[in-house]
Amino acid sequence: MKKEVPLKVTVIMLAAAAAVCAIGVLLGEPQTVFAKAASICLECIGIG
């Protein structure tokens, strides 16, 4: 039998995830990740 996770735990985990995502955005991480991904992609096709 599967045990359900209490709603309180779910809400706390969602709030924590949202907070960590917001901190990452404020620190400029999306630009860093995109720059690295674009660099790797260009290297794969032989341009970069």
N, C-alpha and C positions, 0 to 999 in steps of 0.2 A: 504494500500500500504506500502511495506517495504522500509525503507530508507537505502541506502547504506552507509557504513562507508568509509570515504575518505582514499585513499591510504596512505597519510601522517600519519594518526593516526595508521593505521595498522603497518606501518614500525616502528614507535616509540614504539608501544607496544611490537613488536617482539624484538626490540633491548633491551628494558628494561627487558624482560623476559630472554633473553640470558645473560645479565649482572648479573642478580640475580642468575641464574644457575651457572655461572662462579665463582661468589663470594662464593657460597655454596661449590663448588668443591674445591676451594682453601683453604677453612676453614676445609676441611676434613669431611664434612657432609655425603657423601655417605657411608663411612666406619661406621660411627655412626649409620646410619639408617639400614645398613645391619646387624650390630652386634645386634641391638635391635630386628630386625625381626627374625634373627636366634634363638635368645634366646626365643622369644615368641613361635616360631614354635616347638622348642625342648620341651618347657613346655607343649604344647598342646598334644604331643604324649607321654609324661611322662618320657622323658629322662633327661631333664634339671631341 
